[in-house]
């Protein structure tokens, strides 16, 4: 019996690839945040919804440029945005993402996967965000983070109708695309995360999923 159970466990491990675990570490998602998220969907995208849910068609990878998981968690935790003049004019809703990957590869789920997070201009209504701790010269992203992002992309693609996998730096290529809903033509920020090398590594190992990259040029 013990041998049979071991064989079953090994079969599930190798066939399903469930060597990773997701740790639930929820940020504060109270009535205030729910209301702010619904307002964001309405004012930024023209979407009137009873609940701030999304139908995920895209995964967007990021880096935090914050040195620790806990500091990143605290930055995302509160419903309202702290001092960020570049973002506050658009909404007081705090930034966040559905997932956060620590330097050691640990995957944290910060909020429900199909609840809108504010992490990418124009596409939040359809995008699951994956933040990676680090991204600076002194604290570059790690191989363990690459492996965890690969696992997450596969995991999410099995659950949802994911069509696109992009880096945050590619988001403006969607201007004019049917998924792009940002109403303010002047509301943009320049991004370079999570870096081309990181994206290339993740894309190489998820090639069989046939996920599309961002459009090469913005349609007019």
Secondary structure, 3 states (H helix, E strand, C coil): CHHHHHHHHHHHHHHHCCCCCEEECCCCCCHHHHHHHHHHHHHHHCCCCCCCECCCCEEEECCCCCCCHHHHHHHHHCCECCCCHHHHCCCCECCCCCEEECCCCCEEECCCCCECCCCCCCCCCCEEEEEECCCCCCCCCCHHHHHHHHHHHHHHHHHCCCCEEEEHHHHHHHCCCCCCCCCCCCCCCCCCCCCHHHHHHHHHHCHHHCCECCCCCCCC
